[in-house]
Amino acid sequence: MTAIAAALAEIDEANAADPTLHDGAPLAQLQGQLAERWVLVLDPSASDALRLAARAHHLRRWAVPRAAYPEGRPGYLKWRRDQKIRHARELGELLGAAGVDAPTVERAQAIVTKVGLGLDPEVQCFEDAVCLTFLDTQLEQIAARLERAHMIDVIGKTLKKMSKEGKALAATVTLSSNAADLVVAAVNALAVETSSLTEHSSGEQV
């Protein structure tokens, strides 16, 4: 077994302890596998570092629950930042123990913390895969507890982070009629927002 294969297996084993299940599988483990799958759809020749980062994007995420941080957006954003840092640290330890070479370890850590997002094609591919995995595994659950307007805003913010290719793949995710309707509403809202911004920009130029 290669060091990369061993590392992927170690990530799966670590995420197998997630107490939250989705379709009978540990959620973090399933999300890692799905994210790597989306990466390979977006980039069939994806690097080892990108595949490892995708597989580990929710590495033992349940260990530090959202509830451990204050309520509200500032608390949520701090939780997200701390999680990325922890994921990178634990991923580095895991990959090193599996015998993965140092440059690949460092690159995987940079990708999982989204260094260069908006400029680095691999980091954008990672972001697309993570967003697609969210739509695939969490949209239905979150939609069940959030008001429609809030949910449309959440989906809109997710779509804004995605590339054109990622958004096109979002249309292929199998969703319930209610969830699909929310996605359509979010897409329409973004189109209106983009049109308004374009008109405003044109007006300023004149």
C-alpha positions as CSV (number, residue, x, y, z in Angstrom):
1,M,0.0,0.0,0.0
2,T,1.3,3.4,-0.9
3,A,1.7,6.2,1.6
4,I,-1.2,8.1,0.0
5,A,-3.5,5.1,0.1
6,A,-2.5,4.5,3.7
7,A,-3.2,8.1,4.6
8,L,-6.7,8.0,2.9
9,A,-7.5,4.9,4.9
10,E,-6.3,6.5,8.1
11,I,-8.5,9.6,7.4
12,D,-11.5,7.3,6.9
13,E,-10.7,5.4,10.1
14,A,-10.5,8.6,12.1
15,N,-13.8,9.8,10.7
16,A,-15.5,6.5,11.3
17,A,-16.0,7.5,14.9
18,D,-18.4,10.4,14.0
19,P,-21.5,9.7,16.1
20,T,-23.7,11.6,13.6
21,L,-24.9,9.3,10.8
22,H,-26.1,10.1,7.3
23,D,-27.8,7.3,5.4
24,G,-26.4,4.9,8.0
25,A,-22.8,6.0,7.5
26,P,-20.6,8.3,9.8
27,L,-21.2,11.8,8.5
28,A,-17.6,13.0,8.5
29,Q,-16.4,9.9,6.8
30,L,-19.1,10.1,4.1
31,Q,-18.5,13.8,3.6
32,G,-14.7,13.2,3.1
33,Q,-15.3,10.4,0.5
34,L,-17.9,12.5,-1.3
35,A,-15.7,15.6,-1.4
36,E,-12.8,13.6,-2.9
37,R,-15.3,12.2,-5.4
38,W,-16.4,15.7,-6.4
39,V,-12.8,16.8,-6.7
40,L,-12.1,14.0,-9.2
41,V,-15.2,15.0,-11.2
42,L,-14.0,18.6,-11.3
43,D,-10.3,17.6,-11.9
44,P,-9.7,14.0,-12.9
45,S,-5.9,14.6,-12.6
46,A,-6.2,16.1,-9.1
47,S,-3.0,16.1,-7.1
48,D,-2.5,13.8,-4.1
49,A,-2.5,16.9,-1.8
50,L,-5.9,18.0,-3.1
51,R,-7.4,14.6,-2.7
52,L,-6.1,14.3,0.8
53,A,-7.4,17.7,1.8
54,A,-10.8,16.9,0.4
55,R,-11.0,13.6,2.2
56,A,-10.0,15.3,5.5
57,H,-12.0,18.6,5.2
58,H,-14.2,17.5,8.2
59,L,-11.5,15.5,10.0
60,R,-13.0,14.6,13.4
61,R,-15.1,17.8,13.2
62,W,-17.5,16.5,15.9
63,A,-14.7,16.7,18.4
64,V,-15.2,20.4,18.8
65,P,-19.0,21.1,18.3
66,R,-20.5,24.4,17.2
67,A,-22.3,24.5,20.6
68,A,-18.9,25.0,22.3
69,Y,-18.7,28.5,20.9
70,P,-21.0,31.5,21.5
71,E,-24.2,31.9,19.5
72,G,-24.4,34.3,16.6
73,R,-22.3,34.9,13.5
74,P,-19.1,36.0,15.3
75,G,-19.1,32.8,17.3
76,Y,-19.8,30.7,14.2
77,L,-17.0,32.3,12.3
78,K,-14.5,31.8,15.1
79,W,-15.6,28.1,15.3
80,R,-15.0,27.8,11.5
81,R,-11.6,29.4,11.7
82,D,-10.5,27.2,14.7
83,Q,-11.8,24.1,13.0
84,K,-9.7,24.8,9.9
85,I,-6.6,25.3,12.0
86,R,-7.2,22.1,13.9
87,H,-8.0,20.1,10.7
88,A,-4.7,21.3,9.2
89,R,-2.7,20.4,12.4
90,E,-4.3,16.9,12.8
91,L,-4.1,16.2,9.1
92,G,-0.3,17.0,9.1
93,E,0.2,14.6,12.0
94,L,-1.8,11.9,10.3
95,L,-0.1,12.3,6.9
96,G,3.3,12.4,8.5
97,A,2.7,9.1,10.4
98,A,1.5,7.5,7.2
99,G,4.8,8.4,5.5
100,V,3.5,11.1,3.1
101,D,6.3,13.3,1.9
102,A,6.7,16.8,3.5
103,P,5.8,18.9,0.4
104,T,2.6,17.0,-0.1
105,V,1.7,17.3,3.6
106,E,2.3,21.1,3.6
107,R,0.3,21.5,0.4
108,A,-2.6,19.5,1.8
109,Q,-2.6,21.7,4.9
110,A,-2.6,24.9,2.8
111,I,-5.5,23.6,0.8
112,V,-7.6,22.5,3.8
113,T,-7.1,26.0,5.3
114,K,-8.0,27.6,2.0
115,V,-4.9,29.6,1.6
116,G,-5.1,31.5,-1.7
117,L,-8.9,31.0,-2.2
118,G,-9.9,33.0,-5.3
119,L,-6.4,32.9,-6.7
120,D,-5.3,29.2,-6.4
121,P,-7.2,26.8,-8.8
122,E,-6.7,23.8,-6.5
123,V,-8.1,25.7,-3.5
124,Q,-11.1,26.7,-5.6
125,C,-11.6,23.1,-6.7
126,F,-11.5,22.1,-3.0
127,E,-14.0,24.8,-2.1
128,D,-16.4,23.6,-4.9
129,A,-16.1,20.0,-3.7
130,V,-16.8,21.0,-0.1
131,C,-19.8,23.1,-1.2
132,L,-21.2,20.3,-3.3
133,T,-20.8,17.9,-0.4
134,F,-22.7,20.3,1.8
135,L,-25.6,20.4,-0.7
136,D,-25.4,16.6,-1.0
137,T,-25.4,15.8,2.7
138,Q,-26.6,18.7,4.9
139,L,-29.0,20.9,2.9
140,E,-32.1,18.8,3.6
141,Q,-31.4,18.7,7.4
142,I,-30.7,22.4,7.7
143,A,-33.7,23.3,5.6
144,A,-35.9,21.5,8.0
145,R,-35.0,23.8,10.9
146,L,-34.4,27.2,9.2
147,E,-37.0,29.6,7.9
148,R,-37.2,29.7,4.1
149,A,-35.7,33.2,3.7
150,H,-32.7,32.3,6.0
151,M,-32.2,29.0,4.0
152,I,-32.2,30.8,0.7
153,D,-29.5,33.2,2.1
154,V,-27.4,30.2,3.3
155,I,-27.6,28.6,-0.1
156,G,-26.8,31.9,-1.9
157,K,-23.7,32.4,0.2
158,T,-22.6,28.8,-0.6
159,L,-23.2,29.4,-4.4
160,K,-21.2,32.6,-4.3
161,K,-18.1,30.7,-3.1
162,M,-18.3,28.3,-6.1
163,S,-16.8,28.5,-9.6
164,K,-18.9,28.4,-12.7
165,E,-18.1,24.7,-13.0
166,G,-19.0,24.0,-9.4
167,K,-22.3,25.8,-9.8
168,A,-23.1,23.7,-12.9
169,L,-22.4,20.5,-10.9
170,A,-24.7,21.8,-8.1
171,A,-27.6,21.4,-10.5
172,T,-26.9,17.6,-10.7
173,V,-27.2,17.0,-7.0
174,T,-30.2,14.8,-6.2
175,L,-32.5,16.8,-3.8
176,S,-36.1,16.6,-2.6
177,S,-38.5,18.9,-4.3
178,N,-38.5,21.3,-1.4
179,A,-34.7,21.5,-1.3
180,A,-34.5,21.9,-5.0
181,D,-37.0,24.7,-4.9
182,L,-34.8,26.5,-2.3
183,V,-31.8,26.2,-4.6
184,V,-33.7,27.6,-7.5
185,A,-34.9,30.5,-5.3
186,A,-31.3,31.2,-4.2
187,V,-30.1,31.1,-7.8
188,N,-32.8,33.5,-8.9
189,A,-32.0,35.8,-5.9
190,L,-28.3,35.8,-6.9
191,A,-29.3,36.6,-10.5
192,V,-31.3,39.6,-9.4
193,E,-28.5,40.8,-7.1
194,T,-25.9,40.4,-9.8
195,S,-28.1,42.3,-12.3
196,S,-28.6,45.1,-9.8
197,L,-24.9,45.4,-9.1
198,T,-24.2,45.5,-12.9
199,E,-26.7,48.2,-13.5
200,H,-25.3,50.2,-10.5
201,S,-21.8,49.9,-11.8
202,S,-22.8,50.9,-15.3
203,G,-24.6,54.0,-13.9
204,E,-21.5,55.0,-12.0
205,Q,-19.3,54.7,-15.2
206,V,-21.7,56.9,-17.1
